[in-house]
Amino acid sequence: MTGCLLLYVRKSPSKMLIAYATPFAAGALLSAVFLDLLKEGLSQSVPQTVLISTLVGILLFFLAERFLDWFHHNHGEADSAKDSSVPLIMVGNGTHNALDGVAIAAAFLISVPTGIVTTFTVALHEVPHNAADFGLLLGKHVAKRSAWLFTIFSNLGTVVVATTLFILGNSHSLPIGVLLGISSGFLLYIALSDIIPSIHQNASKKNLFDWQPVLLLIGALVVGVSIQLAHHFMD
């Protein structure tokens, strides 16, 4: 919501936020998946179950994104007078935030350090993501107040899903390996199919040096070190 607040007031700070926070978030997500979520999942469950669940998570999110895109184009042809992409943006954002809640809950069910690191990395990604979606809604002529209220309630969905799963389950009643695998697949898909391609797409052809790849590496390093410190001092 911080990114949305910046965009609500001024557009230029939000553009800088998206440009620099997004690659940092990609590195953070990759470190969180490979150094924490998958590691914990493989130690808590049968490796084959975790790896299959990771693959399922990637494929499910790919198919969901593909279906929304197909539905948007077909519905748009049938009703060109009305922009049909607005509800799809809202559905996609709500689903995205619900999956964030699943990842956070599964991580906290493993351990507090894993939960903290996962929450931190998810938040890093959500700041530029929410700012981008907020700007997209404004570009679709949605009123600022309506876009802001949607962003608030959509982010509350993450809290509701995470809290509900954490209260209802524990490491014995929920398939932790499956949840961590699906969450890892979801976060990997976000980092590898969405964020990293956007970094390549936005790369400057004129300048030899680009800050975005450096920020990706810094994000991976910072979160990787944070994971080790969190488990060392909190476990």
C-alpha positions in Angstrom: 0.0 0.0 0.0 3.0 2.3 0.4 3.6 2.3 -3.3 0.0 3.1 -3.9 0.1 6.0 -1.5 3.1 7.4 -3.4 1.3 7.1 -6.6 -1.8 8.6 -5.1 0.2 11.7 -4.3 2.8 11.8 -7.1 3.6 9.6 -10.0 7.4 10.1 -10.2 8.3 8.5 -6.8 6.2 5.5 -7.7 8.1 5.0 -11.0 11.4 5.1 -9.2 10.0 2.6 -6.6 8.9 0.2 -9.3 12.2 0.5 -11.2 14.5 -0.1 -8.2 12.4 -2.2 -5.8 11.2 -4.7 -8.3 14.6 -6.2 -9.2 15.6 -6.2 -5.5 12.4 -8.2 -4.8 13.2 -10.7 -7.6 16.5 -11.5 -5.9 14.9 -11.7 -2.5 12.2 -14.1 -3.8 14.8 -16.4 -5.3 16.8 -16.6 -2.1 13.7 -17.1 0.0 12.6 -20.0 -2.2 15.9 -21.9 -2.6 17.5 -21.1 0.8 14.5 -21.3 3.0 11.1 -22.5 1.7 12.3 -25.5 -0.4 15.0 -26.3 2.2 12.4 -26.5 5.0 9.9 -28.3 2.8 12.4 -31.0 1.9 13.3 -31.5 5.6 9.6 -31.7 6.6 8.2 -33.9 3.9 9.1 -36.5 1.2 11.3 -34.7 -1.4 9.2 -36.0 -4.3 6.0 -34.6 -2.8 7.7 -31.1 -2.3 9.2 -31.1 -5.8 5.9 -32.2 -7.5 4.0 -29.6 -5.5 6.5 -26.9 -6.7 5.9 -28.0 -10.3 2.2 -28.0 -9.7 2.4 -24.5 -8.2 4.2 -23.2 -11.3 1.8 -24.8 -13.7 -1.3 -23.7 -11.8 -0.3 -20.1 -11.8 0.7 -20.2 -15.4 -2.7 -21.7 -16.4 -4.6 -19.2 -14.2 -2.7 -16.3 -15.8 -3.3 -17.7 -19.3 -7.0 -18.2 -18.6 -7.4 -14.6 -17.3 -5.6 -13.3 -20.4 -7.8 -15.5 -22.7 -11.0 -14.4 -21.0 -10.0 -10.8 -21.2 -9.4 -10.9 -24.9 -12.6 -12.8 -25.7 -14.8 -10.8 -23.4 -13.2 -7.6 -24.7 -14.2 -8.5 -28.3 -17.8 -9.0 -27.2 -18.0 -5.8 -25.3 -15.5 -3.3 -26.7 -17.5 -0.3 -25.4 -16.7 -1.2 -21.8 -13.2 -2.0 -20.5 -13.5 -5.6 -19.2 -9.9 -5.7 -17.9 -10.7 -3.9 -14.6 -12.5 -6.8 -12.9 -9.8 -9.2 -14.2 -7.1 -7.0 -12.7 -9.0 -7.2 -9.4 -9.5 -10.9 -9.6 -5.9 -11.5 -10.4 -4.7 -9.2 -7.6 -7.0 -10.9 -5.1 -5.8 -14.4 -6.1 -2.2 -13.2 -6.0 -2.7 -11.9 -2.4 -4.5 -15.0 -1.3 -1.5 -17.1 -2.5 0.8 -14.8 -0.6 -1.2 -15.6 2.5 -0.8 -19.3 1.9 3.0 -18.9 1.5 3.2 -16.8 4.7 1.1 -19.2 6.8 3.0 -22.3 5.6 6.3 -20.6 6.5 5.2 -19.6 10.0 3.9 -23.2 10.6 7.5 -24.3 10.0 9.2 -21.8 12.2 9.2 -18.1 13.2 12.4 -17.2 11.3 11.1 -18.8 8.1 7.8 -17.0 8.5 9.5 -13.6 9.1 11.8 -14.0 6.1 8.9 -15.1 3.8 6.7 -12.2 5.0 9.6 -9.8 4.3 10.3 -11.1 0.8 6.6 -11.2 -0.1 6.2 -7.6 1.2 9.2 -6.5 -0.9 7.5 -7.8 -4.0 4.0 -6.5 -3.1 5.1 -2.9 -2.8 6.0 -2.4 -6.5 3.3 -4.8 -7.6 0.6 -3.0 -5.8 1.9 0.4 -7.1 1.8 -1.0 -10.6 -1.7 -2.4 -10.3 -2.9 0.9 -8.7 -1.5 2.9 -11.6 -3.0 0.4 -14.0 -6.5 0.9 -12.5 -6.0 4.7 -12.6 -5.1 4.2 -16.3 -8.4 2.4 -16.8 -10.2 5.5 -15.5 -11.0 3.9 -12.1 -11.5 6.7 -9.5 -8.6 7.1 -7.1 -10.7 6.5 -4.1 -12.1 3.2 -5.5 -8.6 2.0 -6.6 -7.3 2.8 -3.1 -10.1 1.0 -1.3 -9.6 -2.0 -3.6 -5.9 -2.1 -2.8 -6.6 -2.0 1.0 -9.1 -4.8 1.0 -7.1 -6.9 -1.4 -4.0 -6.7 0.9 -6.2 -7.5 3.9 -7.0 -10.7 2.0 -3.4 -11.8 2.5 -3.7 -11.3 6.3 -7.0 -13.1 6.5 -5.8 -16.1 4.5 -2.5 -16.3 6.4 -4.2 -16.0 9.8 -6.9 -18.5 9.0 -4.6 -21.2 7.8 -2.2 -20.6 10.7 -5.1 -20.9 13.2 -6.7 -23.9 11.6 -3.6 -25.9 11.0 -0.4 -27.0 12.5 2.5 -29.1 11.2 0.6 -32.3 11.9 -2.8 -31.5 10.4 -1.8 -29.6 7.3 0.3 -31.0 4.4 3.2 -28.6 5.0 5.4 -30.1 2.3 2.6 -29.5 -0.3 1.9 -26.0 0.9 5.6 -25.0 0.8 6.0 -26.6 -2.6 3.0 -24.8 -4.1 4.1 -21.5 -2.5 7.7 -22.0 -3.8 6.3 -22.7 -7.3 4.1 -19.6 -7.1 7.0 -17.3 -6.0 9.4 -18.8 -8.5 6.9 -18.2 -11.3 6.5 -14.5 -10.2 10.3 -14.0 -10.1 11.3 -15.8 -13.3 8.3 -15.2 -15.6 7.3 -11.7 -14.5 10.0 -9.7 -12.8 13.2 -10.9 -14.5 11.8 -10.6 -18.0 10.6 -7.0 -17.2 14.2 -6.2 -16.1 15.5 -7.3 -19.5 12.8 -5.5 -21.3 13.4 -2.2 -19.5 17.2 -2.5 -19.9 18.8 0.6 -21.4 20.5 -0.2 -24.7 22.7 2.9 -24.5 24.2 2.5 -21.1 26.7 -0.3 -20.5 26.0 -0.2 -16.7 22.6 -0.9 -15.4 21.6 -0.8 -11.7 18.7 -3.3 -12.0 20.8 -6.5 -12.3 23.0 -5.2 -9.5 19.9 -4.7 -7.3 18.7 -8.2 -8.1 22.1 -9.6 -6.9 22.0 -7.4 -3.8 18.4 -8.6 -3.0 19.5 -12.2 -3.2 22.5 -11.6 -1.1 20.7 -9.5 1.6 17.9 -12.1 2.0 20.3 -15.0 1.9 22.3 -13.5 4.7 19.2 -12.6 6.6 17.9 -16.2 6.4 21.1 -17.5 7.9 21.1 -14.9 10.7 17.4 -15.4 11.5 17.8 -19.2 11.8 21.0 -18.9 13.8 19.7 -16.4 16.4 16.0 -17.2 16.6 15.8 -21.0 16.2 
